[in-house]
Amino acid sequence: MYDCLITFRSITRAQRGQELLERIGISCGLHRTPSLLAQQGCGYAVSLPSAQARTAREALRQNEIQFQRVYLRESGVYRELSL
């Protein structure tokens, strides 16, 4: 189940992030950021299992793929994670 979102400002960054995560074995999906989480208009997000959030964040940072925030969805409500 995908219960974690990593948000990006552009489709290009989100695609690069998705490709990297899949390459290291993290299953994820790419889609538009939910409007309630989009801070500057539109954006894109990669969804993944929350158990992989810390690994995903570190991989993105090590590969210099800029992302905005990491969110966890619990009971339909998003809350920002500070990993």
N, C-alpha and C positions, 0 to 999 in steps of 0.2 A: 504494500500500500504506500502510495506517495503522500506523505503527510508533512513534507518540508519543502519550502520554496527558497530559492536563491534568486534574487532579482538583479537585473542588468538594465543599463540605459539603452542599449541598442541590440538589434537582432544579431548583428555580427558578433558582438561579445557573447551573447547568449549561445549562439551556435558554436563558437569556439569552446565555451565552457562545457556544453553538452558533449561535444566530440572528445574533449579531454577526459571527462568523467566516464564516458562509455569505454574509452581506451584503457582506463585503469580498472575497469570492472564494476563501475557503479551504474546501475540501470536508472535512467532518468527520462523525463519527457520535457518537451519545449512548448511553451505557449505564451500568450499575452499575460502580463501581470494583471491580477484582479484590480479593478479600478480603485477599490478602497486602499490598496497598497501602493499604487503608482504615485510617486511623489512629484514628478514633473511631467504630468501628462502620461503619454503612453510609455510602455516599457515591456520587457520580456522577462520570463522567468523559466528556470529549470526546476522541475519538481523531482523529488527523490525521497527515499525512505529516511526518516529522521535518524536512524542508527548510523547512517553514512554522512551526516551533516558535517561533522568535524573533519573527517577525512577529505570530503569534497572541498571544504573551505581552504584547508591547507594546500591541496593540490592546485586550486585556482591561484592562490597567492604565490606559490613556488613557481608557477608558470606565467606569472604576471598577467593574468586575465582578470581585469577589473570587474568587480561586482558591487552592488549597492548594499543589500542587507540579506540576512538569513531569517526566515520565519518558520514557525512551527504552527500547524493547524490542529487544534484540539476542539472537538465538538463544534466544528464549523467556524471557529473564531481563530484569527491569526494573532500570534504574539511574536515579537522580535526576539531572536535568540542572541545572546552575547557569549559566543564561544571563545 
